[in-house]
Amino acid sequence: MSQPFSPASAETGMTALFVRRPVLALVLNVLIAVAGLAALFGVEIRELPDIDRPVITVSTDFSGASAESIDRELTAVIEGAVARVAGVKSISSSSSFGRSRITVEFRDGVDLDTAASDMRDAVGRIQNRLPDDADPPRIVKADSDSQAVVRLALTSETMSVHDMTVLAEDQIVDVLSSIDGVAEVQLYGDRDKIFRVDIDQSRLASLGLTVADIRNALDTVALDTPAGSLTSNNQDLIVRAAAPVTTPEQFEAIIINGNNRLGDVATVTLGGDIGESQLRANGNTGIGMGILRQAQSNTLQISEGVHAAVERIRPTLPEGLDIFITGDEAVFINGAIHEVEIALGISVTVVLLIIFLFLLDIRATIIPGLALPVALIGSVAAIYLAGFSINILTLLAFVLAAGLVVDDAIVVLENIVRRRNEGMGPRAAAVLGTKEVFFAVIATTATLVAVFVPLSFLPGQTGGLFREFGFVLAIAVVLSAVVALSLCPMMASRFMAGHHHHEHSSGILGRIGGMLARFYRRTLHAALAAPFVVVVIALLFSALAVVLFPTIRSELTPSEDRSAAFLRINAPQGVSLDYLAQQMRSIEDLIQPLRTSGEIASVFAIAGSGGAQNSGFMVLSLAPWDQRTRTQQEILADVTDRVQAVPGVRAFAFQPNSLGIRGAGSGLQFAIVGNSYAELTAAAQATVADLEKDSRFRQPRLSQETTQPQLSVRIDRERASDLGINIAGLSETIQAMLDGREIGSIFIEDRSYDVKLISATHPINDPTDLENIFVKAQDGRFVPMSTIATLTEQAVAPSLAREQQQRAVAITTELVGNFALGEAYV
């Protein structure tokens, strides 16, 4: 029974205050809405909450060094240093020809700037333990394995690649790197402009000269030395000693010894260096740029900055040169957010329509309808104050909250209407009706908050993903209670008509409502009459859920249509970069019909990705969703079928993922760790053989396979000593004859140009040519290298991996369409 009404009780309490002071209730709710609207213009907008792992990458180049040397002399040493930095969670590394890359992940909550500073200190302490010829380690606050968020291409039909490289480095890269949130601007297909000293080996030997003689002669090409000052009683002159060499003709005029000049044994040209990669954008050769974002930065802000920078740069480029964006992650993000905004608008409209259909009173609909925008808009202010963002998950929380925030207002309104139907006055009904359900509203709000808030305290990446989701739902529910207990009774006391019997309304809705009420009445009586049956039915449904749960697919993220797809192309070890580029052009020709049809908007192809000449990477940017009929997955399957026909390469198609997890989208990946690469490889090969027997796994493969041909030069120290040959300079001679040996750099105006010794006139194409390289003995005679060295061919792994400072061999396999990642892991 309800408590007897007392006029005195109607004039006391918080609810009575809002009813007596309508301006106070109105101002309170308006302030909530205004705060939300003001925050809406300042809150950050992004795809997902900030769930980026604190990751730092240490990259070191050591030109000409094998993977084994890199692993032993660089990677192991640097790993030992960075492992002592506070907050390190995991360390992964990769050692390949001429390059070491170490990825360090820190625990949640670690300040990335502080961690980067500590990393630099740790690496600096072991700098003297690294090889002298190795470049200084580069520390970047990002995962170098992560994909670029924006990709650009610079193409020209008139300008050479090395000239475009100079322009990109001087005018474009610095502008893009200065954008907030950009960790690194990666260049693809670039070729530095250098002075190439092409040595004629036969001519060199005939004059009794060696590569060391040429190097000694070129030691002074960059001579530019401050020599002090000349001071007298009436003047002070600064003295500068310089012998500039800035043209190929001046290089060739340098005297080696006696009457022999450099031009007698070599040809000097200013041109492009040997490229490590080649890039084609929409069928045109050019320079590619990938914008790698910092951990914990905003992709949308970076995209806006890049688009603005491109518009500033384009008018300054020479005629015939064009720069354009080939791929942008922000396109999907904006589209996804817009779709959620549409869903939010639909949900709000449906909620208001349902309220009106059941109340059949426009005034009664407006009152709880006002609680919806006030609570949702006010939640934006809480998001801003908490440092959160508007993203897909917070918008999803708004969609779910649209049905929850009106509950309190409807409960309050229904009880006020009941009191009005009993003959109470509007103010008394508003006060007493609200007071009767006050604690029910508080209890409901507290219950919902207790359900949603724990989501914000989940650990790890899951907690980061749902932290803002739970917070927004809890805040929206709290604000809905505030609105229901302040604005709703005030408006009901002034706008509600009396004696509104909506429960006895006629018409089809009334008949449906009466039918449902009678069905519920009978069901409730039956349940109360047989409680044991109700419990048994509940237990049966619970048992059925337990049985069916293991059959449900489990994976981290569902498949998405991000209007982008990737192709990873692998060729046999030992192939040339030109061969790989030719095969990738064949792949471009095969997918050209998809470009012609408009399903693929652009193709961004990199031959030689990751510094490996047998590895390629292709980015396919698809047309917008409304301009194609097939999904991303269907197009990707079509592309996979087409590229299988290309001989000599293996192409693997995969799609990007929202969470940016390394390796996600590539199927199942795991590693076997230990101390010996030989034993690990044998165990991994046995595992791959087992996976190949299971039809649910497709194309299982090792991360490292001993397929890289390597030519081992074994030097006979005793024989070299007998002939008086200094073996210290032998490696320099071999490198100059093969890939080229960088011996210094010179400045022309304000730009530095490297000087490199090469041998393109008589290239070393096979082991026989290498054996016939001449070295100078102590008596002045020239003998072939085969006199003191033995050449043997062997197969080695192109790259060596480590996990947690232990040697590791990773296994990767794709999964069939109906085989979930969770099942594959088990």
ABEGO torsion letter per residue (X at the ends): XBBBBBAAAAABEAAAAAAABAAAAAAAAAAAAAAAAAAAAABBBBABBBABBBBBBBBBBBBGBBAAAAAAAAAAAAAAAAAABBGBABBBBBBBBGBBBBBBBBBBGBBAAAAAAAAAAAAAAAAAABBAABBBBBBBBBBAABBBABBBBBBBAABBAAAAAAAAAAAAAAAAAABBGBABBBBBGBBBBBBBBBBBAAAAAAAGBBAAAAAAAAAAAABBBBAEBBBBAABBBBBBBBBBBABAAAAAABBABEABBAAAABBBBBBBBBBABBBBBGGBBBBBBBBBBBBGBBAAAAAAAAAAAAAAAAAABBBGBBBBBABBAAAAAAAAAAAAAAAAAAAAAAAAAAAAAAAGBAAAAAAAAAAAAAAAAAAAAAAAAAGBBBBAAAAAAAAAAAAAAAAAAAAAAAAAAAAAAAGBBAAAAAAAAAAAAAAAAAAAAAAAAAAAAAAAABBEAAAAAAAAAAAAAAAAAAAAAAAAAAAAAAAAAAABBBGBBAAABBEAAAAAAAAAAAAAAAAAAAAAABAAAAAAAAAAAAAAAAAAAAABBBBABBBBBAGBBBBBBBBBBGBBAAAAAAAAAAAAAAAAAAAAAGABABBBBBBGBGGBAABBBBBBBBBBAAABABBAAAAAAAAAAAAAABBGBBBBBBBBBAAGBBGBGAEBBBBBBEABAAAAAAAAAAAAAAAAABAABBGBBBABBBABBBBBBBBBAAAAAAAGBBAAAAAAAAAAABAEBBAEBBBBEABBBBBBBBBAABBBABAAAAAABBBBBAAGBBBBAAAABBBBBBBBBABBBBBGGBBBBBBBBBBBAABBAAAAAX
